[in-house]
Amino acid sequence: MEYEHTDEIKMLRQTVREFVDKEIRPIAREIDEEERVPFEVLKKAGELGLMGVPFPEKYGGLDMGITGYCVLMEELNRVCASTATIIGAHAQLAAMSIFIGGTPAQKEHYLKALNEGRMLGAWALTEPNAGSDAAHLQTTAEQQGDEWVLNGQKMWITNGSFADVIIVHAVTDKHKGSRGGITAFIVEKGTPGFRVGKVEHKMGLKASHTASLFFEDCRVSADHVLGGAHGVGHGFQIAMKTLDIGRVGLGGSSVGAAKESFEISRAYAIERHQFGRSIADFQAIQFKLAEMAVKIYTMEQIVYDCAKRVDDHKPATLESSIVKLYCTEMASQVIDEAIQIHGGMGFSRELPLERMYRDARVTRIFEGTNEIQKNVIARELLKEVGHKMKM
């Protein structure tokens, strides 16, 4: 039961799976317990081209589109959600922002380095008082001559503690707000006035570091405005386009976690014996496996249907929000059932299910909470109705 992809995408899946099994699976539990970023794995991923899967070859990518990116996320998340999150924030948030909104010079300089793994990226939108309400940022950027001066704080920034390049969203015109008053900046590690705060200790994704960032009279040159002079005021629009695409990848990650937990559970159900026979013979277990399979099949179909829409350059705001909402909810349910099938062993750290359960919980929160996704879905549906009524 697997979505039918092109031979090229199948080859990508095989490459990623072999990489994951060789380089990540043996250390997944260890890096979680040590809360250690696997930089050695990221370096090897960059050498294989896995840091730039969706981007054109002229920018150092593999030109596999969002479909290829979703396969990458699926295979990574089967084994280590932390590594998938690091690469996701790097590629689908930081690099994608530059691809969508950057100048030719910015793409040539930063996008190539990010795609080849020579630089690591982060994406900074969320603030202490601007999470779901992302339009009301308080970080500011004031133009002074040919420089911009940033002041403010960001929080919950994946890769923020070590990234070489950070896409920072700041208010440049408070009166316009999200409608032309927010601008994105490319801030490099080591820029005076920029410092990293504490790295959070989290329930899950422990090998993926999440940090607070501070900007105190942080000066960046005008050529660090994402999109150059034409990018001033367009930061919020770039961010929303980036998130639309990123949510599809999060759906791919959810498919990977669900598939892995299902396969572990099916094998365990056949091997585990109680009352003199395999527990797979019991209808209660059979029904659990059947329900898990239905959810996975549905998840996979909507993820790759949405990915195709994005690759075909069709609007996908509605579809990507549906993918994010449904797949993150279903992945948690599938993993929960996997633990139930395993009984006490599922609750033990001896198996990866315990880690997968913790890691999956945040997917219903980041990249727009699932409650926000319902708002977006409803808005898009009513927008369609309103358009038809006007016609």
ABEGO torsion letter per residue (X at the ends): XBBBBBAAAAAAAAAAAAAAAAAAAAAAAAAAAAGBBBAAAAAAAAAAGAAAAABBAAAGBAGAEAAAAAAAAAAAAAABAAAAAAAAAAAAAAAAAAAAABBAAAAAAAAAAAAAGABBBBBBABBAABBABAABBABBBBBBEABBBBBEBBBGBBGAAABABBBBBBBABAAAEABGABBBBBBBBGBBGBBBBBBBBBABGAABBBBBBBBBGBBBBAAABBGEAAABGAAAAAAAAAAAAAAAAAAAAAAAAAAAAAAAAAAAAAABBBGGBBAAABAAAAAAAAAAAAAAAAAAAAAAAAAAAAAAGBBAAAAAAAAAAAAAAAAAAAAAAAAAAAEAAAABAABAAAAAAAAAAAAAABGEBAAAAAAAAAAAAAAAAAAAAAX
